[in-house]
Amino acid sequence: MKKTTVYDCTLIELDKHHHEKGNISVVENGKTVPFGVERTYYLYDVPGGESRGGHAHRELQQLIVSASGSFSVTLDDGEVKRTFLLNRPYHGLLIVQGIWRELNDFSSGSVCLVLASHKYDAADYIRSYEEFLEYKK
């Protein structure tokens, strides 16, 4: 396993093209994100006070975008934590493999768009924080 830290994760400014009829942002495999997108999904209607995430991935990487509204993403590498506020549809948070993530503070009507490097694989998830800390050693 590659030793990853929260400092390997970064905000990416997506291309933003302004038009009087509305803006458009573009994400392209291997260009905007350093991986090919194999799966796309989005979270919405998250009740106030609820959290999402609470896991890490052994291989999967993600680009998380606030398509609407806002939410916080706290990243943890077992030693250091960093929190990012996502509230612009032209900012994406690149999360590399081996990082614990928790999503919180969803605003009303927020939509969390996730672009993932792999298709769903239950074996790739680390769902216990204690197991995650062992994995990072």
C-alpha positions as CSV (number, residue, x, y, z in Angstrom):
1,M,0.0,0.0,0.0
2,K,1.2,3.5,-0.8
3,K,1.5,5.6,2.3
4,T,-1.0,8.4,1.8
5,T,-1.6,11.5,3.9
6,V,-4.3,14.2,4.0
7,Y,-1.8,16.4,2.2
8,D,-2.1,14.2,-0.9
9,C,-5.7,15.3,-1.0
10,T,-6.4,18.7,-2.6
11,L,-9.0,21.1,-3.9
12,I,-9.2,21.3,-7.6
13,E,-10.7,24.2,-9.4
14,L,-12.8,22.8,-12.3
15,D,-13.0,24.6,-15.6
16,K,-15.7,27.2,-15.3
17,H,-17.2,28.6,-18.5
18,H,-19.4,31.6,-18.0
19,H,-22.4,32.2,-20.3
20,E,-25.2,34.7,-19.9
21,K,-27.6,31.7,-19.9
22,G,-25.7,29.9,-17.1
23,N,-22.3,28.5,-16.3
24,I,-20.9,25.1,-17.1
25,S,-18.0,23.2,-15.5
26,V,-16.3,20.3,-17.2
27,V,-14.6,17.2,-15.7
28,E,-12.6,15.0,-18.0
29,N,-11.0,11.6,-17.3
30,G,-7.2,11.9,-16.9
31,K,-7.3,15.6,-17.5
32,T,-9.3,17.2,-14.7
33,V,-8.9,14.3,-12.4
34,P,-5.8,12.0,-12.2
35,F,-7.9,8.9,-12.7
36,G,-10.5,7.5,-15.1
37,V,-14.1,7.8,-13.7
38,E,-15.7,4.4,-13.4
39,R,-18.6,5.3,-11.2
40,T,-20.6,8.5,-10.6
41,Y,-23.2,9.0,-7.8
42,Y,-24.7,11.8,-5.8
43,L,-26.1,12.2,-2.3
44,Y,-29.1,14.5,-1.7
45,D,-31.9,15.1,0.8
46,V,-29.5,14.4,3.7
47,P,-31.4,15.2,6.9
48,G,-30.1,18.0,9.1
49,G,-27.5,16.8,11.6
50,E,-26.8,13.6,9.6
51,S,-23.3,12.5,8.5
52,R,-22.2,10.4,5.5
53,G,-19.0,8.7,4.8
54,G,-17.4,7.3,7.9
55,H,-15.1,5.0,6.0
56,A,-11.9,4.8,3.9
57,H,-11.0,2.9,0.7
58,R,-8.0,0.7,0.0
59,E,-7.8,1.6,-3.7
60,L,-10.6,3.9,-4.8
61,Q,-10.0,7.6,-5.3
62,Q,-12.7,10.2,-5.5
63,L,-13.5,13.7,-6.6
64,I,-16.2,15.2,-4.5
65,V,-18.1,18.3,-5.7
66,S,-20.9,20.3,-4.1
67,A,-23.2,20.5,-7.1
68,S,-25.6,22.5,-5.0
69,G,-25.5,23.9,-1.4
70,S,-22.7,23.2,0.9
71,F,-21.2,20.5,3.3
72,S,-17.9,19.8,5.1
73,V,-15.6,17.0,4.4
74,T,-13.1,15.9,7.1
75,L,-10.2,13.8,6.0
76,D,-8.1,11.8,8.4
77,D,-4.9,9.8,7.6
78,G,-4.6,8.4,11.1
79,E,-2.3,11.2,12.3
80,V,-3.6,14.4,10.8
81,K,-7.1,15.7,10.1
82,R,-8.1,18.4,7.6
83,T,-11.6,19.8,7.0
84,F,-12.7,21.3,3.7
85,L,-15.9,23.3,3.2
86,L,-17.3,22.5,-0.3
87,N,-19.7,25.2,-1.4
88,R,-18.9,26.0,-5.0
89,P,-19.9,23.8,-7.9
90,Y,-16.6,24.5,-9.7
91,H,-14.4,23.2,-6.8
92,G,-13.8,19.5,-6.4
93,L,-12.0,17.7,-3.5
94,L,-9.6,15.0,-4.7
95,I,-9.4,12.2,-2.1
96,V,-6.7,9.6,-2.6
97,Q,-6.9,6.0,-1.4
98,G,-6.2,5.2,2.2
99,I,-7.9,8.3,3.7
100,W,-10.8,8.2,6.2
101,R,-13.6,10.6,5.3
102,E,-16.7,12.0,7.0
103,L,-19.2,14.4,5.4
104,N,-21.1,16.7,7.7
105,D,-23.0,20.0,7.9
106,F,-25.2,19.5,4.8
107,S,-27.1,22.6,3.9
108,S,-30.8,22.3,2.9
109,G,-31.0,21.2,-0.7
110,S,-27.4,20.3,-1.0
111,V,-26.2,17.8,-3.6
112,C,-22.9,16.0,-3.2
113,L,-21.6,14.7,-6.5
114,V,-19.0,11.9,-6.3
115,L,-16.8,10.8,-9.2
116,A,-15.0,7.5,-8.3
117,S,-12.0,5.7,-9.9
118,H,-13.6,2.2,-9.4
119,K,-16.9,0.5,-9.6
120,Y,-18.5,-0.4,-6.2
121,D,-16.6,-3.1,-4.4
122,A,-17.5,-3.8,-0.8
123,A,-14.1,-5.4,-0.2
124,D,-12.4,-2.0,-0.9
125,Y,-14.1,-0.3,2.1
126,I,-12.7,0.0,5.5
127,R,-15.7,0.7,7.7
128,S,-14.2,0.5,11.2
129,Y,-12.0,3.4,12.4
130,E,-10.0,0.9,14.5
131,E,-9.4,-1.3,11.4
132,F,-8.4,1.8,9.5
133,L,-5.8,2.8,12.1
134,E,-4.4,-0.8,11.9
135,Y,-4.4,-0.6,8.1
136,K,-2.4,2.7,8.2
137,K,0.4,1.2,10.3
